[in-house]
Amino acid sequence: MHGKEAPTWLDLCGEERLEKEYSAFRRDVQAGKLPGVTKVSLPDEDLTCWRVKLEFLDGLTQAGMQLNADLERLKSQHGQAHGALLLEVSFPEAYPAEPFFLRIVRPRVKLYSVHVTEGGSVCLEALAACSGDNGWKPCRTVGSILQQLLREFVLPHEPSDQGELATAAGAQEEPQWPRWPLCIHTELGRGALQGYGLQEARAAFHRTAWLKGWAAAPPPAAAAATDGRLALLPPLPPHWEVSDALLAGQTVFVELPLPEQPGPAGWFGQARPRKEETDQCEVLAEAERVLRQFQAQRPGNARLVCIERVQSLELWHRYCRRRELVELESGLPDVQLFHGTSKDALELICRGGFDVRLANRQGSLGGGLYFGTSSSTSSSYCGKMFDRSAVQALSAPPGQAVPASANPPATPRFQPGCQAMLLCRVAVGKAGTAGPGARAPQAGCHSAAAYGSMHVVYLSDQAYPDYVLHFSS
């Protein structure tokens, strides 16, 4: 496999190819030709499914040292079985005409760790069944792919912030995938030990490959009420409108009818499809719930003048994954809380999500994302100044500007003379205490709380911007 001449078994197919490749891979592991790979096995003696154990990775980089230290910590705290990365390689019947599927089984890693999707699958163009020089080719092997990954898992460059590794606010319409070194998600505590499921791994791979343009979207079923691509995502919230823009990865803003306004409001600049009477009632009920939350402790004589539902598949997918982990550990559901900020920041949050790297670490509860239990609490932050240059620094390499989009993204419909805030879903989990300078919740907790009206989370994907509330003061 490592000589100048390609091994003859590369021309084989089916079970014969698998037998030869497995034997060659096993010899390379035993000979130490794949540093970091310490074991390969066949669960149930099935050649179409390999389990590969990674430990003692390259410790010459800071990322490699940290990865090894985190694995050692997991081993000391939870047992020998958790002191290594466990990978699984699955082969299709048509292999090598079709690529194998590679995923991390455990432990869980941070979002956007190099080439690893939210579901734990490894998404490389070389593993995608697409045309072009960089797509899958039968001459590629498990060994050659792992050699590349073992190098890139411990890249020498580090993120500018060792806190949450999340997408920068203000990302363009085309989703961006930063390439951070592989990082164990130690902040999850025992939750990091929870293995990725095969179904979630495959769904995340297909969705990421589709968004990157490496694969065609699955065709919609003839009898399906919505596009087949939604099968790759967690269930959508009730009443979401499904449109081509939404399925193309764009953030969509849908204006809800205020109870005192007759009929449902329309999509911006477009006629909204006529809805059945029962659906209209559901949308009105949704708007009434939001209105009641706003008015429960509203700021002074403020009046809500417009409600926009924020719909983003990318942000929703990330949030659902985080919420699942928080609920698994705490047994507590998510809650709806208010978030006040400037209009510029609000717009960027809706498009690219929250970004804890932009948080002020000297806040009363540290450098996290602050939310209020009432609209009155959050309204005092609605006029704060916002530094777009900080987002610029996180969104593009030094000295380079963020490229302008050919098709400007949708934006909230800001009302003249009005302010705006967000009503968000927040996975607060178990709340503890914190102080200035904090960058993570108290041990065993998922958030911090104070004064009975303030909650702070320290991970960017721990909150989802559910609604934009426009109000006059």
C-alpha positions in Angstrom: 0.0 0.0 0.0 2.9 2.3 0.7 5.3 1.2 -2.1 5.8 3.1 -5.3 3.7 0.6 -7.2 0.0 0.2 -6.4 -1.0 -3.2 -5.0 -2.6 -5.5 -7.5 -5.7 -6.0 -5.3 -6.8 -2.5 -6.1 -8.2 -3.9 -9.3 -10.4 -6.5 -7.5 -14.0 -6.1 -6.6 -16.5 -7.3 -4.0 -15.6 -9.7 -1.2 -12.2 -10.5 -2.7 -11.2 -6.8 -2.7 -12.4 -6.4 0.9 -10.5 -9.5 2.1 -7.2 -8.2 0.5 -7.7 -4.7 1.7 -8.5 -5.7 5.2 -5.5 -7.9 5.4 -3.2 -5.2 4.0 -4.7 -2.6 6.4 -4.2 -4.9 9.4 -0.6 -5.5 8.5 0.0 -1.8 8.2 -1.5 -1.2 11.7 0.6 -3.9 13.2 3.7 -2.5 11.5 3.0 1.0 12.8 2.6 2.5 9.4 -0.6 4.3 10.5 0.5 6.2 13.7 -2.5 6.6 15.9 -4.4 3.5 14.6 -3.9 0.8 17.3 -6.5 -1.8 16.4 -8.9 -2.9 13.6 -11.5 -5.5 14.1 -14.6 -7.1 12.5 -17.7 -7.0 14.7 -19.6 -10.3 14.1 -16.9 -11.3 11.7 -18.5 -9.2 9.0 -16.0 -7.9 6.4 -18.4 -5.1 5.4 -18.1 -3.4 8.8 -14.7 -2.5 10.3 -14.1 -1.0 13.7 -10.9 1.1 14.0 -9.4 2.3 17.2 -7.5 5.6 17.4 -5.3 6.6 20.3 -1.9 8.2 21.0 -2.3 10.6 18.0 0.5 12.9 16.9 1.4 14.9 20.0 3.8 17.4 18.4 1.0 19.9 17.9 -1.0 21.7 20.5 -4.2 20.2 19.1 -2.7 16.7 19.2 -1.5 17.1 22.8 -5.0 18.4 23.8 -6.8 15.5 22.0 -4.5 12.9 23.7 -5.0 14.6 27.1 -8.8 14.6 26.7 -8.8 10.9 25.8 -6.6 10.1 28.7 -9.0 12.0 31.0 -12.0 10.1 29.7 -10.2 6.8 30.3 -9.3 7.7 33.9 -12.8 9.0 34.6 -14.9 6.4 32.8 -12.8 3.4 32.0 -10.3 1.9 29.5 -13.0 1.6 26.8 -13.4 5.4 26.6 -9.7 6.3 26.2 -9.7 6.0 22.4 -11.6 7.3 19.4 -13.7 4.5 17.9 -14.4 4.7 14.2 -16.6 2.5 12.0 -16.1 1.8 8.3 -19.1 0.4 6.4 -18.8 -0.9 2.8 -21.7 -1.0 0.2 -22.3 -4.0 -1.9 -21.0 -2.2 -5.0 -17.6 -1.4 -3.3 -15.2 -0.2 -4.7 -17.4 1.3 -7.4 -19.1 3.2 -4.6 -17.4 4.8 -1.6 -17.3 3.4 1.9 -19.0 5.2 4.8 -16.8 6.4 7.6 -18.0 7.7 11.0 -17.0 8.3 14.6 -18.9 6.0 16.9 -17.7 7.7 20.2 -16.9 10.0 21.9 -18.8 13.0 20.7 -16.7 15.8 19.3 -17.3 19.6 19.0 -19.2 21.0 16.1 -17.1 21.6 13.0 -14.2 19.5 14.2 -12.3 18.8 11.0 -14.5 17.0 8.4 -16.8 15.6 11.1 -20.5 16.4 10.8 -23.0 17.0 13.6 -23.9 13.3 13.4 -20.3 12.1 13.7 -19.9 11.1 10.0 -16.7 12.0 8.2 -17.7 14.1 5.2 -14.9 14.4 2.6 -15.4 15.0 -1.1 -13.2 12.0 -1.6 -15.9 9.9 0.1 -18.7 11.4 -1.9 -20.1 9.7 -5.0 -19.6 12.7 -7.2 -17.8 13.4 -10.5 -14.6 15.4 -10.7 -11.0 14.8 -9.7 -11.7 15.1 -5.9 -14.6 12.7 -5.8 -14.5 9.0 -4.9 -12.3 6.7 -7.0 -11.9 2.9 -6.7 -8.2 3.3 -6.1 -8.8 5.1 -2.8 -8.5 2.9 0.3 -9.4 3.1 4.0 -5.7 3.4 4.7 -5.2 6.4 2.3 -8.2 8.2 3.7 -7.1 7.6 7.3 -3.6 8.9 6.6 -5.1 12.2 5.5 -7.5 12.4 8.5 -4.7 11.5 11.0 -2.8 14.6 9.8 -5.7 16.9 9.7 -7.3 15.8 13.0 -4.3 17.5 14.7 -3.7 20.5 12.5 -1.2 22.9 14.0 -3.3 26.0 13.7 -5.8 26.6 16.5 -9.1 28.5 16.7 -8.8 32.1 17.9 -11.1 31.2 20.8 -10.9 27.9 22.6 -14.5 28.2 23.8 -17.4 27.1 21.6 -16.3 26.2 18.1 -19.4 27.4 16.2 -20.0 29.1 12.9 -19.4 32.9 12.9 -22.4 35.1 13.0 -23.0 36.8 9.7 -22.2 33.7 7.5 -23.2 34.1 3.9 -26.1 32.2 2.3 -23.8 29.4 1.2 -23.0 27.5 4.4 -19.4 27.7 5.6 -17.6 24.9 7.3 -14.6 26.1 9.4 -11.9 23.4 9.7 -10.9 23.2 13.4 -8.7 20.4 14.8 -10.6 17.4 16.2 -11.8 18.4 19.7 -13.5 16.0 22.2 -16.7 17.7 23.5 -15.6 17.5 27.2 -18.0 20.2 28.2 -20.8 17.6 27.8 -19.4 15.6 30.8 -20.8 12.1 30.6 -22.8 13.2 27.6 -19.6 13.0 25.5 -19.6 9.2 26.0 -23.0 8.9 24.2 -22.3 7.3 20.9 -23.4 8.7 17.5 -26.2 6.7 15.9 -25.7 5.2 12.4 -28.9 6.8 11.2 -28.0 10.3 12.4 -24.5 9.9 11.0 -25.8 9.0 7.5 -28.4 11.8 7.6 -25.8 14.3 8.5 -23.4 13.1 5.8 -26.0 13.3 3.0 -27.2 16.6 4.1 -23.7 18.1 4.4 -22.6 16.6 1.0 -25.8 18.1 -0.5 -25.2 21.5 0.9 -21.6 21.5 -0.3 -22.7 20.5 -3.8 -21.1 17.0 -3.7 -24.4 15.2 -4.0 -27.9 15.7 -5.5 -30.7 16.2 -3.1 -32.9 13.1 -2.6 -36.0 13.3 -4.9 -39.2 14.0 -3.1 -41.6 11.1 -2.7 -44.6 11.4 -5.0 -47.0 11.2 -2.1 -45.0 13.3 0.3 -46.5 16.6 1.6 -43.1 18.2 1.8 -39.8 17.9 0.1 -37.9 14.7 0.7 -34.9 16.6 2.0 -36.7 17.2 5.2 -36.3 13.5 6.0 -32.7 14.4 6.7 -33.5 16.8 9.4 -35.1 16.7 12.9 -38.8 17.3 12.9 -39.7 20.9 12.1 -41.6 23.1 14.6 -45.4 23.3 14.0 -46.6 25.8 11.4 -43.3 26.3 9.6 -43.8 27.2 6.0 -41.8 24.9 3.6 -40.4 26.8 0.6 -37.6 26.4 -2.0 -35.7 29.2 -0.2 -35.9 27.3 3.1 -34.7 24.0 1.5 -31.9 25.8 -0.2 -30.4 26.7 3.2 -31.6 30.3 3.4 -33.1 31.9 6.5 -36.8 32.7 5.8 -38.8 35.3 7.7 -42.6 34.7 7.9 -44.8 37.5 9.3 -47.5 36.3 11.6 -50.9 38.0 11.9 -51.3 40.0 15.1 -54.6 39.0 16.7 -56.1 42.4 16.1 -55.2 42.3 12.4 -57.6 40.4 10.0 -56.3 37.5 8.0 -52.8 36.0 7.8 -50.0 38.3 6.8 -48.1 37.6 3.6 -44.6 36.6 2.7 -42.5 39.6 2.1 -43.0 40.8 -1.5 -45.0 37.6 -2.4 -48.5 36.4 -2.1 -48.8 33.8 0.6 -50.6 30.6 -0.5 -54.2 30.4 0.8 -54.4 28.2 3.9 -57.2 26.1 5.2 -59.3 27.5 7.9 -57.8 25.2 10.6 -54.3 26.2 9.6 -55.2 29.9 9.9 -56.5 29.2 13.4 -53.2 27.5 14.3 -51.2 30.4 13.1 -53.4 32.9 14.9 -53.0 30.9 18.1 -49.2 30.9 17.6 -49.2 34.7 17.3 -51.4 35.0 20.4 -49.0 32.9 22.5 -46.1 35.1 21.4 -48.2 38.3 22.1 -49.1 37.0 25.6 -45.5 36.3 26.4 -44.4 39.8 25.3 -47.2 41.5 27.2 -46.8 39.5 30.5 -44.1 42.0 31.6 -43.8 44.4 28.7 -41.4 47.4 28.8 -43.6 50.4 29.8 -46.4 51.0 27.4 -44.7 49.2 24.6 -46.9 47.8 21.8 -46.0 44.8 19.7 -46.5 45.9 16.0 -45.1 42.9 14.1 -44.1 39.2 14.7 -41.8 37.4 12.4 -41.1 33.7 12.6 -37.5 32.8 11.9 -37.0 29.6 9.8 -33.5 28.3 9.2 -32.8 24.6 8.7 -29.1 24.9 9.4 -29.6 26.8 12.7 -32.6 24.5 13.7 -30.6 21.4 13.0 -27.6 22.5 15.2 -29.9 23.6 18.0 -31.8 20.3 18.0 -28.6 18.4 18.4 -27.5 20.5 21.4 -31.0 20.4 23.0 -31.0 16.7 22.8 -27.8 16.4 24.7 -28.8 18.9 27.3 -32.2 17.2 27.9 -30.4 13.8 28.1 -28.2 15.1 30.9 -30.6 17.3 32.8 -34.0 15.8 32.1 -35.3 19.4 31.6 -37.0 20.7 28.4 -36.0 23.9 26.7 -37.7 27.2 27.4 -38.5 30.4 25.6 -36.6 33.5 26.7 -36.1 37.0 25.3 -32.8 38.4 23.9 -32.3 42.1 23.4 -29.5 43.5 21.1 -28.9 45.9 18.3 -30.7 45.5 15.0 -27.4 44.8 13.2 -26.6 42.0 15.6 -30.2 40.7 15.5 -30.0 40.4 11.7 -26.7 38.5 11.9 -28.0 36.1 14.6 -31.0 35.2 12.4 -28.7 34.4 9.5 -25.7 32.8 11.1 -26.8 31.9 14.6 -25.5 33.1 18.0 -21.7 33.3 18.4 -20.4 33.2 21.9 -17.0 34.4 20.8 -18.4 37.9 20.4 -19.7 37.9 24.0 -18.4 40.4 26.6 -16.5 38.2 29.1 -16.7 40.9 31.7 -20.5 40.6 31.9 -22.0 39.9 35.4 -22.2 36.2 34.5 -19.1 36.0 32.2 -18.8 35.7 28.5 -22.0 34.0 27.5 -25.3 34.6 25.7 -27.7 36.5 27.9 -31.5 36.0 28.0 -34.3 37.5 30.0 -37.5 35.8 31.3 -39.5 39.0 30.3 -39.5 41.4 27.4 -39.0 44.2 29.9 -35.7 42.8 31.1 -34.3 42.4 27.5 -35.7 45.7 26.1 -32.9 47.7 27.8 -30.3 46.0 25.5 -32.1 46.7 22.3 -30.3 49.9 21.5 -26.8 48.7 22.3 -24.0 49.5 19.8 -22.6 46.6 17.8 -19.1 46.2 16.3 -19.4 44.6 12.9 -15.6 44.5 12.6 -15.5 41.7 15.2 -17.8 39.6 13.0 -15.6 40.5 10.0 -12.5 39.2 11.9 -14.2 35.9 12.6 -15.7 35.4 9.2 -12.7 35.9 6.9 -8.9 35.3 7.0 -6.8 38.3 8.2 -6.6 41.0 5.5 -9.4 39.6 3.5 -13.0 41.0 3.3 -16.0 38.8 3.6 -17.2 38.3 -0.1 -20.5 39.9 -1.0 -23.3 37.5 -1.9 -24.7 37.6 -5.4 -28.1 37.2 -4.0 -28.6 39.3 -0.8 -30.1 37.2 2.0 -33.5 37.9 3.5 -33.5 40.3 6.5 -36.0 41.1 9.2 -38.6 43.6 8.3 -37.5 46.4 10.6 -40.3 48.8 11.3 -39.6 52.6 11.2 -39.5 54.1 14.6 -39.6 50.7 16.3 -37.2 48.5 18.2 -36.7 44.8 17.9 -35.8 41.9 20.1 -35.7 38.1 19.8 -37.9 35.5 21.4 -35.6 32.4 21.5 -35.7 28.7 22.4 -33.0 28.1 24.9 -31.7 24.7 26.2 -30.9 26.0 29.7 -30.8 22.5 31.3 -29.5 22.7 34.9 -28.7 26.2 36.0 -25.8 27.2 38.3 -24.0 30.3 39.3 -21.2 32.3 37.6 -19.4 35.6 37.8 -17.4 38.0 35.6 -14.8 36.2 33.4 -16.7 32.9 33.3 -16.5 31.1 30.0 -18.4 27.9 30.9 -21.2 26.9 33.3 -20.5 25.6 36.8 -19.5 22.0 36.9 -22.5 19.7 36.4 -24.6 22.6 35.0 -25.5 23.8 31.5 -26.2 27.5 32.2 -26.1 30.2 34.8 -28.9 32.1 36.3 -29.2 35.3 38.4 -31.8 37.7 39.8 -34.6 35.3 38.9 -34.9 37.0 35.5 -31.6 36.3 33.7 -30.2 33.1 32.1 -26.8 32.7 30.4 -25.6 29.9 28.2 -22.0 29.4 27.0 -22.4 27.4 23.8 -23.5 29.1 20.6 -25.9 26.4 19.5 -27.6 26.3 22.8 -30.2 28.8 21.6 -32.3 29.3 18.5 -33.8 32.7 17.4 -37.5 31.7 17.2 -39.2 35.0 16.5 -38.3 38.7 15.8 -40.6 41.0 17.8 -40.9 44.5 16.5 -42.4 46.9 19.1 -43.0 50.6 19.7 -42.0 52.2 23.0 
